Amino acid sequence: MKNSISLKQINKLAIPALIAGISEPVLSLTDAAIVGNIPTNATESLAAVGIVTTFLSMLIWVLGQTRSAISSIVSQYLGADQLDNIKNLPAQAIFIITSLSLLIILSTYPFAQSIFKLYNATNLILEYSVDYYKIRVFGFPFTLFTIAIFGVFRGLQNTYYPMLIAIIGALSNIILDYILVYGIEGYINPMHIKGAAYASVIAQILMALLSAFYLLKKTSIPLKPSFPFNKEINKFILMVLNLFVRTIALNVTLYFASAFATSYGANYIAAYTIAINLWFLGAFIIDGYASAGNILSGKLLGAKQYPLLITLSNKLIKYGIIVGIITALLGAIFYYPLGTIFSKDPEVLDSFYSVFYIVLLMQPLCALAFIFDGIFKGLGKMGYLRNVLLFSTFLIFIPVLFLLDGLDYKLYAIFIALTFWIIARGIPLIIKFRQLFLPLTQKT
C-alpha cells in the first residue's frame, strides 16, 4: 500500500462502484417509468411497483449484507497479505445466503396478498402488487448471488467487473421492459406490469451468470463450496447478523414511510414512489465513494496504516459533499422534467413536486452518512452500525413521522422525518471514527 491516498486512487474504485451501484435503482426506476406510462391503470400500476419494490428492497438489503461482510474480510486479509487463508470463505458464504433466499421465497410466495395488505394496498393496487411480486421474487436468489460476488471483487480492490456486469444487466432490463410491457405488434402481446417483472428477473439471471463467469475467469477464488467451514465463518456470520438487525431497522423506516404514503391515497403513494426511487438513485450515486471507503479502509486496517485511514476519511468527506451538491443541483435543474418521466397524472405530479426539493436538500447529508457507513463496514465495525440505525430509526424517525403526520403534513411528514433520520445516522459515525483512530495515528 502506498503512503498516500490520491483522488485518482479513490476514483479508480469509486467511479466503477458508482456505476455498478446505480444499476439496482435503475432497475426499479425503469419499471416505474415504463409502468407509469402504460395506457390503462397507470397510477395503480405505478403504486404497485412502488410497494413491491419497497418490500423486495427490504429482503435484498437484509440478506445482501453478505457483500459488506465478505468485502471487509477479504480486504483485511489482502492488506495483511494472507489472502490464501480465506479463499474458500466466499463460496461457503454464497451457499449459506442463497439457501436462505430459497426459504424466503417459500415462506412469502403463498402469503403475498397478506403481506401487501400490511402496506395498506387494496383493490386493484393489491391485485397488481401480488401479480408483480409473484414473478419478481424468483430473481431474488440470483440477485443475492451477484451481490455476494460483487463483495469478493470489492475485497480484492476491483470494482471494474461489477461495473461491467451491472451495465449489461441494466441495459438488458431496459430493453426487455419496453418489449414485454408494451409488446411488439404481431409478435408479443403487451404484458403491462407482469412484463416489467419478467424483464427484471431475466436481467437478474443474466447478471448472476456473468458474475460467476468473471469470478472464475479473473480470480483464483472458487465457487464450489468446500468443507469444513473456514475459521472466519463465525466472524462472517456475526457481521451478517449485526447488519441483519441494522437492516431490519432500516426497513422499518421504509415500511412506515411506504405505509403512511399508501394510506394517504393512490396519488400520494404514486408520488412517493417517484420521490423515493430518485432518493435511492441519489443514494447509490453517493455509494460510489462509500464503496471506495469500504474497500480502502479494510485494506488499510489490515495493513495497520492508521494515518492513511484518517486521510482517507477526510478526503471522502470532501468528495462526497461535492457529489451530493452536484446531484442536488442537477435535480433542481431538471426538477419538472423528471416528474413527467414517471407519470402524466397532474395530481401525482403536484404531490411529487411539493416534496422533491426536500429529497434534493438531503443529498449532501446523505453523502456523509453513506460514506461513513461504507468505512465502518470496511473496518468490520458492524455492531456500532447496528446501534446507530436502531437509534436513528426508533428514537428519531418514527417519533418525528408520527408527530408531523398528526399535524396532517402527509408527504412532508415522511421526507422531513427522513432528513432527521439521515442526520442521526451520520454524525455519530463521524465522531466514533475519529475517537477510534486519531489516538492510533499518534502511536505510529
Secondary structure, DSSP 8 states (H G I E B T S, - for coil): --SS--HHHHHHHHHHHHHHHTHHHHHHHHHHHHHTT-SSSHHHHHHHHHHHHHHHHHHHHHHTTHHHHHHHHHHHHHHTT-GGGGTTHHHHHHHHHHHHHHHHHHHHGGGHHHHHHTTT--HHHHHHHHHHHHHHGGGHHHHHHHHHHHHHHHHTT--HHHHHHHHHHHHHHHHHHHHHHH-BTTTB---HHHHHHHHHHHHHHHHHHHHHHHHHHHSS---S--SS--TTHHHHHHHHHHHHHHHHHHHHHHHHHHHHHHHT-HHHHHHHHHHHHHHHHHHHHHHHHHHHHHHHHHHHHHTT-HHHHHHHHHHHHHHHHHHHHHHHHHHHHTHHHHHHHH---HHHHHHHHHHHHHHHHHHHHHHHHHHHHHHHHHHT-HHHHHHHHHHIIIIIIHHHHHHHHHTT-THHHHHHHHHHHHHHHHHHHHHHHHHHHHHHHTT-
